[in-house]
Amino acid sequence: MSDAVNKAHSDSDIETKSYQELHRPSSEFASRSEYLDHELQIMKPRRFGLNLPGRDFRFELEDLVPALAGTIGIIAMYSAVMMSWADGLTAAWDHVNLGKEFAIEVARVEMLIPALLFCVLASGFINPRANLAGNHGPMIPLIGSIALAGAHPLALAILLGVFGLLLSYFKGGSKLVNLTSQGTAGGLLIFLGFTGTMSQIGSIQDWAVSLQSADIEAGSMGYVGLIVLGINIAVYAYLAKINMRWLAIPVCAITGLLLALGLGAGFDLTFETEMGLPNLNPVYWWGSTEEGWMLGLPNLQHFIASLPFAILAVAMWSPDFLGHRIFQELNYPKKTEKVLMDVDDTMTMCSIRQMVGTAVGGGNITSSWGTYMIPAAIAKRPIPGGAILLGLIVMTVAVLGFPMDVAVWPPVMRIALLVGVFLPLLEAGMQMVKESKDSQAAGICIFASVVANPVLAWALTMFLDNNGLIGDKERASRLSFVDKIIIPVGVFVICLVAMLAVGMLEGQYGIPAFL
């Protein structure tokens, strides 16, 4: 940045002047990166007020990257959630018979109303410090169990929303973030990044091996996955080298699409989703047992069956939110605290979005939107501009229909998640583990995650670290008894009881669900 701009923007100026007064065109800066850093440092988002383009923030070309990345990610996640509900409820209820058509229509409901209310309006104009409410990925494998346990999607949403609002009201989310050390957070990110990376690679290879070619004697086209992965990793590495990693999702997703088509895998891509609007009448989805979800409104038994899953989902929010905020901190310059996502505000928005989105007919289990936040942090962009663009793109895709078929095609979806979420998570975790005390806490967190799961591992490592048993031995002296014992032990017990109640440890250790 030029000396003139530096002089004009002293610390006192940044505190007293508005964003509009402090903004300077990018031509006055030595590089695009300096301009983006400056934008982050001068922004002053209004919390639960009206934020306007030009006055409080600007749209930049870089905002398209998290918008496109979030669109690809959410189509994939919503589709997976709704298919899991369709399969689980069909197996659990005698009168229910739900399939792919139902899943697509419910996904489109989730992509229209919540996108308008909570992407465009909430995170775009009303509170740009609240990250977008996306999808709770770790809960997807549990949806079959949720359905078989007799839970009801609407009952689950109401309970989850109420618990989330209570936690955000008492500032529980930000408290847990502050009690999580660098080493614990780094270990959590490394584990999530590594396991996610391996999962996406495995999914691409499974897809490639499943392809059949009459031109090859053995019939398999497994080499397609290897080529798509190899070339995309090279592209990702090159983008990182030239400091343009923020372009990874659109560039690599398009590369994966073109490579797969060029190698003859295009016959696997079919367009089935037609243009139009889904049924937006909540009565259609919940008012009759013969329409929509075919379940009717929930009763007391449904709420009881949904209770442990709602507790578990909210308990798993904090480490999820923590990872996204830390990713911002690692990629944003100094003096940008005002644009970092607020964990409690994000929890509030997720809770309200959960109840509203399901009430109108949806079925998503929500959390902080990682496939938006991680690319946005890499691109050095604040929340509002990309949130508005993402909401508009998501609604357009929901109406058009056919882009959903492209976005969920494995060489597009898996590559986007690989380079846009899991590899950056892995890298961020490794950056956080710089000292021996951090590596000790990270190692314990990773080990415990393998033995049990990331949520229990996070709670256990937080307890050990905050009491000086691992990591920084001086840390315990700076914390109160509540911070060292009550909160970590309470979180661990709540998570453990909820997991035992719903049978999350049955597959690994044969411990059956007690509900």
N, C-alpha and C positions, 0 to 999 in steps of 0.2 A: 504494500500500500504506500502511496506517496506521502512525503513529509507533510504536505498541506492537509491531507485527510487525517493523518495522525494528530496534528495540532488541533484540528477542528473537533476531534472526538476524544477529549480527555475523559477520565473516569467520571468527573463531575458532570460533564455534558451528557454522558450516557445515562446518568441517573436522573437528570432533570429534563432533558429534551425528549420529545416523542420520536417514535420510529420514523414517522414521515419526515421530521426535521433532520434526522441523522442519516437517512438513506442517501447513498451516492451511486451513480451509474457504474456498471462493471468496468467501463473504459478507464476509470480513474485508478484502477488497481493493477498491480503488476501481473497478477494471474487470476484465473477463474476461482481457484481454491481460496485465495485471499478475499475475494469478493463474497464468496459463500460463508466464510468464517465471519466476516464483518456483519452480514445479514443476521446470523445467529446471535451475535453479541449485542445488537441494538434492538432486537425484538422485545416487546413487552406485552405478551398476550393478556387479554382481559379474561379473568376467570369468571365464568358464568355471566358474561356480558356479550355485547355484540362486537365481533371482530370483523372488520371490513377489508377487502382487498385494496391495496394502495395505501390505506391509512394504518393498518396494523400488520400486514404481510403482503408478499407478492407471489405471483406464480412465476416459476422458472422452468426451463427445459428439464432440469434434473428431477422435477416433481413427477414427471411422467414415468420415471423408472420405478419408484415404489408403488405408484398407481397400477402399472401393468403387472408388476410382480405380485402385488396383493390380489389382483383380479385372478391371475392364474392359480395362485395358492388357494384362494377361497372357493373357487369353482371345484377344485379337486377335493378340498376338505368337506364342503357342504355335500357334495355328491356321495362321498364315503360315509358321512354321518347318516344321510337319509336312506341309503341302501342298507346300512346296518340296522336302522330302526325297522325298515320294511321286512328284512329277514327275521329279526328277533321277534317282532310282534306277530308275524305270520306263524312262527313256531310256537309262540306262547298262548295265543288266543284262538279258540276254535272257529270263531266266526270271522276272523280277519284274514284277508288274502291281498297282500300288497306287493307290488313289483316295481320294475324300473320306471315305468311311466309315472307312478305315484311319487317315487323318489325325486325324479326330475322336476315335477310340478311343485313339490314342497321346497326343493332347493331354489326354485325361481321365486317363490314367495319370500324366502329369506333374503334373496338378492335384491328385492325391490323395496319393500317397506323399511326394513332396518337400514339399508344403504342410504335411503333418503333421510331418515330421521337421525341416524347415529354417525354416519360418515360425513354427509354434506352439512347437515345442520349442527349436530352436537360437536363433533371434533373439528369441523371446518369453521363454523361461525360463532358458536356459543362458548366452548372451552377448548382451545387448541392445546392445552396441556394434558388433556385426557387422550391417551392413545385409543385408536379405533377398537371397537369390540369385534373380535374375529371368532376363531374357532378354538376349542379346547382339545387339541390333538391327542394328549394322553388318555382322554376319556373315550375315544372312538373304539378301542378294543373292548371296552367294558359295556358297550351299548347292548350287545346280545344278552349279557348277564342281567342288565337293568330290566330289559323286557321280560326275561324269564322269571325274574324275581317278583313280577306283578306290578311294577312301577308304571306310572302314566306320564307321558312326556310333559303334559301341562302341569301336573302336580310337581314334577321334578323342577320345572322352570320356576314355579312360584316359590318353592322352598329355597332354591339356589339364589334367586333374586333377593329374598328376604335376608338370608344369611350374609350375602355379599354386602347389602346395604348396612347391616349392623357392623360388619367388620370395617367398612370404610368410614362409618360415622365415628367410631372410636379410634380411628387412625391406626388400626391394626396392621394394615398393609405396609405403610411406611415404617412402622416400628420394626417389623420383621426384616425389612430391607436394611435398616440401620444396624441390626444385630447380626447381620451376615458378613463375615470377614472376606477379604480379598481372596484368600486361599479357598475357602468354602465355595464362594461364588465361581471362582475359576475352575475348580473341580467339577462343579455342576455343569458348567458350560462345556467343558471338555467331554464329559460323559454323554450329554445330550447331542453334542455335535458329532461325536464318533459313532454312536449307535444309529443316529439318523442318517449319517453318511453311508454306513454299511447297509442300512435298510433300503435306501434309494438305489444303490448299486445292485443289490440283490434283486430288487423289483425290475430294474431294467434288463438284467440278464434273464430273469424268468420270462419276461415278455418276449425277448429276442429268441430264446430257445423254443418258445411255444409257436413261433412262426413256422410255416411250412412252405417249402419251395419245391416245385416239380423239377426244377433244373438241377437240383443237387441230389446226389444219390441217397444220402442219409436223410434228406428232407429238412434238416434243421438249419435255421439261419442265425444261430447264436453269435456269429461273428458281427452281426449288425450292432448288437449291444456293446461289444468291445470297441468297435470303431467310433460309435457315438460318444461313449465315455472318454476314450483316449483323446479324440480331437477336441472335445469340450473342455477337458482338463487343461490342454495346451492353450486354448483360447482364454480360459479363466486366468491362467498363469501370466499370459501376455497382458491382459487387462490390468492385473495387479502390478505388473512391472511398470506400466506407463501411467499408473495412478488413475485408472478409469474403471476400477472394480465395480463402481456403482452401476455400470452398464451390463453387468454379468448376466442378470436374469433375462432381459429381452434378447441380448445377443446370443447367449448360449441356448435359450429356448428355441429361437429361430434356427440356429445352427443344427440343433437336434432334429427339428422338424424337416429341414431340407436334406440332411444326411439320411434320415430314415426313408424319406420318399425316394431319394436318389439310389438307395441300395435295394429298392424293391419291396419295402415294407408297407407301402401305401395302401395295399388291399386290406390292411388291418384297420384302416381309418374309415369309419362309416358316419354319415350325417343322418341322424334320426330325429333330432329335436327341431320342431317346427316353430316358425315365428308366431308371436302372440303373447297374450297376458295369461298368467295362471288365475285361478279363482281366488279373488281377494276378499271374499266374504267369510269372516271367522265362523259364522253359523254353519257354513258348508263343512268346515274342517272339524268342528267340535260339537255341533249341535245335534247330530244324529249318529246313531251307531251304524248306519248304512251308507254313510258318505264320508269322504275325507279319510281321516285316520281310522274310522269305523270303531272308535272306542267310546264315544260319548264323553260327557264331562266327568272329571275325576271324583271319587268318593273318598271317605276316610281311609279305607284300606290302601288305596293308591298312594295317599300321602305317607302313610306309615312305611310302605315298601320303598318309596322314593327317598326317605329321610337319610339313610346312611350314604347313599350316592351323592346327594346334595352336599352333605358335610364334606365328603371326600373331594368333590369338585372344587369347592371354595378353599379348602385347605391346600389344594395344589395350585391355586392362583398365585400366591406370593412368590414362589421360586420362578414361576413363569414371567411374572411382571418384573422381578428382579433382573432376570437375564436381559430383558429388553431395555430397561433403563441403563444398565451397565454398558450395553452396547452403544447407546448414545454417548455416555461419558467417555468411552474409549475413542470415539471418532469425532466428537465435537471439540472445538478449541476451548481454552479457558474462558471464564466469565460468561458462560452460557447457561447458568443455572435456571434462568427464567423460562427457557424453552424446553428444558428436560421434562419428560412425561412425569406427571404427578401420579404416584401409585394409588393414592386413595381416591382421587378424582376418576382415574381409569377404572377402579373397582366399582365406583358408583355408576358410571356409564355402562359397564358390563352387566351390572345387576339389573338396571332398568331395561337395557336392551334384551336381556334374557327373558324377562317377563313379557315385554311388549312383542318381541319377535315370535314367541311361541303362542301368545294369545291370538294373534292374527292368523295362525295356522302353521307356523314353522316348527322346526324340531331340532335346531342347532343347540349345542351346549357351548357356551361362549367363553372366551378368555381374551387377553390382550393379543392384538393382531400381529404376530411375529413376521409373517411374510410381507407385511407392510413396513413395520418399524425397522427391521434389520437393514433392508435396502435403503430406507430413508436416512438412517444413520450413516451408512457408508457414503451416500450421496451428499451428506452434510446439509440436509434439508429439515426444517421444522415440520410439525405435524399438519398444519391447516391446508396449505396449497395442494399437497398430494392427496389429502383426505377427500377434498371436494372433487378432484379429478377422478379418484378411485370410485367414489360413490356414483358419479355420472357414468363411468365406463361399465361398472358392474350392472347398473340398471339397464344400460343399452344392450349388454350381452344377454341379460335375462329376457329381454323382449325379442332380440334376434334369434336366440336359441342355438343356431348351429355353431357359434364360437365355443360353446360349452363342450361340444364334441371334440374340437381341436385341443382345447386346454387340458382335457383329462386324458388325452392320448399319451401313453407312457414316455416316449422320447421327448415330449414337451414338458409334461407335468413333473416327472421325476428329475429331469435335468434342472428345471427351474427351482425345485426345492433343494436340490443338491448344492448348486452354486449360490443360491440366494439366501439360504437359511442355515444349512448344516455345516458347510465348510466355513462360513464366517463365524458361526458359533464356536467351532473348534479352534479357529485362529484366535478369537477373542479370549477364550479360556486360557490358552497357552500364553498370551500376552500378560494376563493377570498374575500368573505364577512366576514371579521374578526372584523371590528370596526363599531361603530354605524353610522358614516358618510357613510361608504360603504353600510351598510344595508339599509339606507334611499334611496340612489340612486338606489340600486338593487330593492327595493320594488316598486319604481315609474316605473322603466323600465319594471318589470314584469306586473304591473297593466296596463300600456300603451300597452304592447304587447297583453294582453287579449282584451282590448278595440278595438285596431286597428290591428296592426301586428308588428313583431319584428323590421322591418326596420324603420318605423315611430317612434316606441318607442325608438330605439337607438338614432335617431336624436334629438328627443324632450328631452330625459334625458341628452344627451350630452350638449344641450343648457342650461338647468336648472343647471346642475352640474358645468359647466364652468363659470357660472355667480354667483356662490355662493348661489343660491336660494335653493338648496338642497345639501346634502353631505358636503364636505369640504368647509367651509366658506372662508378659506384663498386661495383657488385654484384660484379664480378670479384675485387676486392681482398678480399672477405669469404669467398671460396670456395677450396677446395683444387684442386690439379691434377686429382685424380680427379673432383671435382664439375664442373669446368669442361670437361674434355676427355674423359676416359675414359668416364664414364657417358653423357653426351649423344651422343657419337660412336658408342659401342657400341649404344645403343638405336636410333639412326638406321640403322646398318648392319644390325642384326638385322631391323628392320622392312622395310627395303628389299629385303634378300635374300629374306625370306619372301614379300613381295609379288611379286617377280620370279619366284620359284619357282612360285607358283600362278597367275600370269597376271593379277594385279589391274590391271596397267598396259597390258594388251593392247588393251582397248576404246578407251582414250584415245589411246595413242601407238603402237599396233601392235607392242608388245614382247611376243613370245610367251612363254608359260611354259616354263622350261627343265626342268621335271619333268613 
